[in-house]
Amino acid sequence: MPSLEEFCTIQATMAPRMIGRVPAGTRIDFPFEGTATSPHWEGERPVRGVDYVTVRGDGNMDLDIRATIGEGKETVAYTATGVSIAHEDRTASPQELILFQTGNEELAWLNSVVGVGFGHGAEGQLSLTVYVIRP
């Protein structure tokens, strides 16, 4: 039975850019920056990326994320897709499916795993815990 192993926790600040009405809903880009901590390294690593969000007719958000964790040879790139459930109190609960790419030898195992992320967003702040799926 597969299990989840915590990979990292991301804390980031988002700065929304309204794109406007598009055929699938309303498009808002959310550039974000912050830090990631992990049991797989010491200290914090920078996180940067953009979440290309489409707000659907039901108020929930389709997510399309491109981001990096770390710098230089320690960089881990990731792409994610998912949905963020919007709540009446203007908070959201993102749920993401994540793929990784890295040339870092110590983290090369990420190139062959799938991750999932669960988080909370409110008032321009994002907290996300990323897990990897282990067989």
JOWOCOR-V43497 format. One record per backbone hydrogen bond with DSSP energy under -0.5 kcal/mol. NH is the residue of the N-H (numbers start at 1). CO is the residue of the C=O. Records with the same first field share a line. If there is no record, write none. Layout:
NH: CO + CO
This chain:
3: 134
5: 132
7: 130
8: 130
9: 37
10: 128
11: 35
12: 126
13: 33
14: 124
15: 31
17: 29
19: 27
20: 27
22: 25
25: 22
26: 55
27: 20
28: 53
29: 17
30: 51
31: 15
32: 49
33: 13
34: 47
35: 11
36: 45
37: 9
38: 43
40: 7
41: 38
45: 36
47: 34
48: 68
49: 32
50: 66
51: 30
52: 50 + 64
53: 28 + 51
54: 62
55: 26 + 53
56: 54 + 60
59: 56
61: 84
62: 54
63: 82
65: 80
66: 50
67: 78
68: 48
69: 76
70: 46
74: 71
75: 72
76: 69
77: 101
78: 67
79: 99
80: 65
81: 97
82: 63
83: 95
84: 61
85: 83 + 93
86: 84
87: 91
90: 87
92: 121
93: 85
95: 83
96: 117
97: 81
98: 115
99: 79
100: 110 + 113
101: 77
103: 75
107: 104
108: 105
110: 107
111: 108
112: 109
113: 110
115: 98
116: 131
117: 96
118: 129
119: 94
120: 127
121: 92
122: 125
125: 122
126: 12
127: 120
128: 10
129: 118
130: 8 + 128
131: 116
132: 5
133: 114
134: 3 + 132
